[in-house]
Structures are given as C-alpha cells and as structure tokens.
Amino acid sequence: MNEKDNYLKNAELATEQKCNMIETRRIS
C-alpha cells in the first residue's frame, strides 16, 4: 500500500470516528 492511500484511509477513519462521537453525544 502506498503512503497516499494510507493517508486517505486514515483520514476517512478519523472522520467516521468524529461522526460517531457526535451521534453518540446527541443521542445521550
């Protein structure tokens, strides 16, 4: 895997985690 793909994947995961945190906070 090249570094650019790795970076994009990490950015995607980070975004997903942020969205999940926001969702959780809104529900509770």
N, CA, C and O atoms as a Tripos MOL2 file, in Angstrom:
@<TRIPOS>MOLECULE
protein
  112   111    28     0     0
PROTEIN
NO_CHARGES

@<TRIPOS>ATOM
      1 N           0.8520   -1.1950    0.0000 N.3       1 MET1
      2 CA          0.0000    0.0000    0.0000 C.3       1 MET1
      3 C           0.8890    1.2470    0.0000 C.2       1 MET1
      4 O           1.8430    1.3300    0.7740 O.2       1 MET1
      5 N           0.5860    2.1890   -0.8430 N.am      2 ASN2
      6 CA          1.4320    3.3770   -0.8380 C.3       2 ASN2
      7 C           0.9380    4.4050    0.1710 C.2       2 ASN2
      8 O          -0.1780    4.3140    0.6830 O.2       2 ASN2
      9 N           1.7800    5.3660    0.4410 N.am      3 GLU3
     10 CA          1.5350    6.2680    1.5630 C.3       3 GLU3
     11 C           0.2890    7.1190    1.3740 C.2       3 GLU3
     12 O          -0.4170    7.4120    2.3390 O.2       3 GLU3
     13 N           0.0160    7.5140    0.1400 N.am      4 LYS4
     14 CA         -1.1590    8.3560   -0.1130 C.3       4 LYS4
     15 C          -2.4410    7.5980    0.2250 C.2       4 LYS4
     16 O          -3.3410    8.1490    0.8600 O.2       4 LYS4
     17 N          -2.5220    6.3580   -0.1900 N.am      5 ASP5
     18 CA         -3.6990    5.5390    0.1230 C.3       5 ASP5
     19 C          -3.8600    5.4030    1.6260 C.2       5 ASP5
     20 O          -4.9640    5.4900    2.1640 O.2       5 ASP5
     21 N          -2.7310    5.1890    2.2930 N.am      6 ASN6
     22 CA         -2.7390    5.0380    3.7310 C.3       6 ASN6
     23 C          -3.2880    6.2950    4.3910 C.2       6 ASN6
     24 O          -4.1120    6.2260    5.3040 O.2       6 ASN6
     25 N          -2.8170    7.4460    3.9140 N.am      7 TYR7
     26 CA         -3.2510    8.7230    4.4770 C.3       7 TYR7
     27 C          -4.7490    8.9170    4.2790 C.2       7 TYR7
     28 O          -5.4600    9.3220    5.1980 O.2       7 TYR7
     29 N          -5.2130    8.6260    3.0850 N.am      8 LEU8
     30 CA         -6.6420    8.7920    2.7950 C.3       8 LEU8
     31 C          -7.4820    7.8820    3.6760 C.2       8 LEU8
     32 O          -8.5380    8.2830    4.1660 O.2       8 LEU8
     33 N          -7.0120    6.6590    3.8730 N.am      9 LYS9
     34 CA         -7.7440    5.7060    4.7030 C.3       9 LYS9
     35 C          -7.8110    6.2110    6.1410 C.2       9 LYS9
     36 O          -8.8580    6.1380    6.7830 O.2       9 LYS9
     37 N          -6.7020    6.7160    6.6350 N.am     10 ASN10
     38 CA         -6.6750    7.2460    7.9980 C.3      10 ASN10
     39 C          -7.6030    8.4380    8.1390 C.2      10 ASN10
     40 O          -8.3100    8.5580    9.1400 O.2      10 ASN10
     41 N          -7.6100    9.3150    7.1580 N.am     11 ALA11
     42 CA         -8.4880   10.4830    7.2020 C.3      11 ALA11
     43 C          -9.9420   10.0400    7.2280 C.2      11 ALA11
     44 O         -10.7650   10.6130    7.9420 O.2      11 ALA11
     45 N         -10.2480    9.0260    6.4520 N.am     12 GLU12
     46 CA        -11.6100    8.5010    6.3920 C.3      12 GLU12
     47 C         -12.0240    7.9330    7.7490 C.2      12 GLU12
     48 O         -13.1280    8.1890    8.2290 O.2      12 GLU12
     49 N         -11.1340    7.1660    8.3560 N.am     13 LEU13
     50 CA        -11.4230    6.5770    9.6630 C.3      13 LEU13
     51 C         -11.6210    7.6670   10.7040 C.2      13 LEU13
     52 O         -12.5370    7.5840   11.5220 O.2      13 LEU13
     53 N         -10.7780    8.6790   10.6840 N.am     14 ALA14
     54 CA        -10.8780    9.7620   11.6600 C.3      14 ALA14
     55 C         -12.2150   10.4730   11.5190 C.2      14 ALA14
     56 O         -12.8650   10.7890   12.5150 O.2      14 ALA14
     57 N         -12.6230   10.7240   10.2790 N.am     15 THR15
     58 CA        -13.9010   11.3870   10.0360 C.3      15 THR15
     59 C         -15.0520   10.5500   10.5560 C.2      15 THR15
     60 O         -15.9900   11.0660   11.1640 O.2      15 THR15
     61 N         -14.9680    9.2540   10.3110 N.am     16 GLU16
     62 CA        -16.0250    8.3460   10.7480 C.3      16 GLU16
     63 C         -16.1270    8.3440   12.2680 C.2      16 GLU16
     64 O         -17.2260    8.3670   12.8230 O.2      16 GLU16
     65 N         -14.9800    8.3160   12.9370 N.am     17 GLN17
     66 CA        -14.9760    8.3140   14.3990 C.3      17 GLN17
     67 C         -15.5690    9.6080   14.9370 C.2      17 GLN17
     68 O         -16.3280    9.5810   15.9060 O.2      17 GLN17
     69 N         -15.2340   10.7400   14.3240 N.am     18 LYS18
     70 CA        -15.7850   12.0220   14.7660 C.3      18 LYS18
     71 C         -17.2950   12.0270   14.6270 C.2      18 LYS18
     72 O         -18.0060   12.4680   15.5300 O.2      18 LYS18
     73 N         -17.7820   11.5420   13.5090 N.am     19 CYS19
     74 CA        -19.2290   11.4830   13.2840 C.3      19 CYS19
     75 C         -19.8910   10.5980   14.3240 C.2      19 CYS19
     76 O         -20.9530   10.9370   14.8470 O.2      19 CYS19
     77 N         -19.2700    9.4640   14.6250 N.am     20 ASN20
     78 CA        -19.8240    8.5590   15.6270 C.3      20 ASN20
     79 C         -19.8850    9.2280   16.9890 C.2      20 ASN20
     80 O         -20.8700    9.0770   17.7120 O.2      20 ASN20
     81 N         -18.8450    9.9620   17.3430 N.am     21 MET21
     82 CA        -18.8230   10.6570   18.6270 C.3      21 MET21
     83 C         -19.9470   11.6770   18.7020 C.2      21 MET21
     84 O         -20.6280   11.7900   19.7210 O.2      21 MET21
     85 N         -20.1380   12.4160   17.6210 N.am     22 ILE22
     86 CA        -21.1910   13.4320   17.5900 C.3      22 ILE22
     87 C         -22.5590   12.7740   17.7090 C.2      22 ILE22
     88 O         -23.4160   13.2480   18.4550 O.2      22 ILE22
     89 N         -22.7640   11.6890   16.9810 N.am     23 GLU23
     90 CA        -24.0330   10.9580   17.0480 C.3      23 GLU23
     91 C         -24.3030   10.4920   18.4740 C.2      23 GLU23
     92 O         -25.4020   10.6740   18.9980 O.2      23 GLU23
     93 N         -23.3040    9.8980   19.0900 N.am     24 THR24
     94 CA        -23.4560    9.3680   20.4480 C.3      24 THR24
     95 C         -23.8250   10.4830   21.4090 C.2      24 THR24
     96 O         -24.6920   10.3090   22.2650 O.2      24 THR24
     97 N         -23.1770   11.6130   21.2720 N.am     25 ARG25
     98 CA        -23.4200   12.7210   22.1790 C.3      25 ARG25
     99 C         -24.8390   13.2460   22.0090 C.2      25 ARG25
    100 O         -25.4890   13.6370   22.9790 O.2      25 ARG25
    101 N         -25.3080   13.2500   20.7740 N.am     26 ARG26
    102 CA        -26.6400   13.7800   20.5110 C.3      26 ARG26
    103 C         -27.7180   12.8510   21.0760 C.2      26 ARG26
    104 O         -28.7450   13.3100   21.5750 O.2      26 ARG26
    105 N         -27.4750   11.5540   20.9920 N.am     27 ILE27
    106 CA        -28.4710   10.5820   21.4620 C.3      27 ILE27
    107 C         -28.5820   10.6230   22.9830 C.2      27 ILE27
    108 O         -29.6830   10.6020   23.5330 O.2      27 ILE27
    109 N         -27.4340   10.6840   23.6570 N.am     28 SER28
    110 CA        -27.4650   10.5790   25.1160 C.3      28 SER28
    111 C         -27.8290   11.8960   25.7920 C.2      28 SER28
    112 O         -27.8950   11.9630   27.0200 O.2      28 SER28
@<TRIPOS>BOND
     1     1     2 1
     2     2     3 1
     3     3     4 2
     4     3     5 am
     5     5     6 1
     6     6     7 1
     7     7     8 2
     8     7     9 am
     9     9    10 1
    10    10    11 1
    11    11    12 2
    12    11    13 am
    13    13    14 1
    14    14    15 1
    15    15    16 2
    16    15    17 am
    17    17    18 1
    18    18    19 1
    19    19    20 2
    20    19    21 am
    21    21    22 1
    22    22    23 1
    23    23    24 2
    24    23    25 am
    25    25    26 1
    26    26    27 1
    27    27    28 2
    28    27    29 am
    29    29    30 1
    30    30    31 1
    31    31    32 2
    32    31    33 am
    33    33    34 1
    34    34    35 1
    35    35    36 2
    36    35    37 am
    37    37    38 1
    38    38    39 1
    39    39    40 2
    40    39    41 am
    41    41    42 1
    42    42    43 1
    43    43    44 2
    44    43    45 am
    45    45    46 1
    46    46    47 1
    47    47    48 2
    48    47    49 am
    49    49    50 1
    50    50    51 1
    51    51    52 2
    52    51    53 am
    53    53    54 1
    54    54    55 1
    55    55    56 2
    56    55    57 am
    57    57    58 1
    58    58    59 1
    59    59    60 2
    60    59    61 am
    61    61    62 1
    62    62    63 1
    63    63    64 2
    64    63    65 am
    65    65    66 1
    66    66    67 1
    67    67    68 2
    68    67    69 am
    69    69    70 1
    70    70    71 1
    71    71    72 2
    72    71    73 am
    73    73    74 1
    74    74    75 1
    75    75    76 2
    76    75    77 am
    77    77    78 1
    78    78    79 1
    79    79    80 2
    80    79    81 am
    81    81    82 1
    82    82    83 1
    83    83    84 2
    84    83    85 am
    85    85    86 1
    86    86    87 1
    87    87    88 2
    88    87    89 am
    89    89    90 1
    90    90    91 1
    91    91    92 2
    92    91    93 am
    93    93    94 1
    94    94    95 1
    95    95    96 2
    96    95    97 am
    97    97    98 1
    98    98    99 1
    99    99   100 2
   100    99   101 am
   101   101   102 1
   102   102   103 1
   103   103   104 2
   104   103   105 am
   105   105   106 1
   106   106   107 1
   107   107   108 2
   108   107   109 am
   109   109   110 1
   110   110   111 1
   111   111   112 2
@<TRIPOS>SUBSTRUCTURE
     1 MET1         2 RESIDUE 1 A MET
     2 ASN2         6 RESIDUE 1 A ASN
     3 GLU3        10 RESIDUE 1 A GLU
     4 LYS4        14 RESIDUE 1 A LYS
     5 ASP5        18 RESIDUE 1 A ASP
     6 ASN6        22 RESIDUE 1 A ASN
     7 TYR7        26 RESIDUE 1 A TYR
     8 LEU8        30 RESIDUE 1 A LEU
     9 LYS9        34 RESIDUE 1 A LYS
    10 ASN10       38 RESIDUE 1 A ASN
    11 ALA11       42 RESIDUE 1 A ALA
    12 GLU12       46 RESIDUE 1 A GLU
    13 LEU13       50 RESIDUE 1 A LEU
    14 ALA14       54 RESIDUE 1 A ALA
    15 THR15       58 RESIDUE 1 A THR
    16 GLU16       62 RESIDUE 1 A GLU
    17 GLN17       66 RESIDUE 1 A GLN
    18 LYS18       70 RESIDUE 1 A LYS
    19 CYS19       74 RESIDUE 1 A CYS
    20 ASN20       78 RESIDUE 1 A ASN
    21 MET21       82 RESIDUE 1 A MET
    22 ILE22       86 RESIDUE 1 A ILE
    23 GLU23       90 RESIDUE 1 A GLU
    24 THR24       94 RESIDUE 1 A THR
    25 ARG25       98 RESIDUE 1 A ARG
    26 ARG26      102 RESIDUE 1 A ARG
    27 ILE27      106 RESIDUE 1 A ILE
    28 SER28      110 RESIDUE 1 A SER
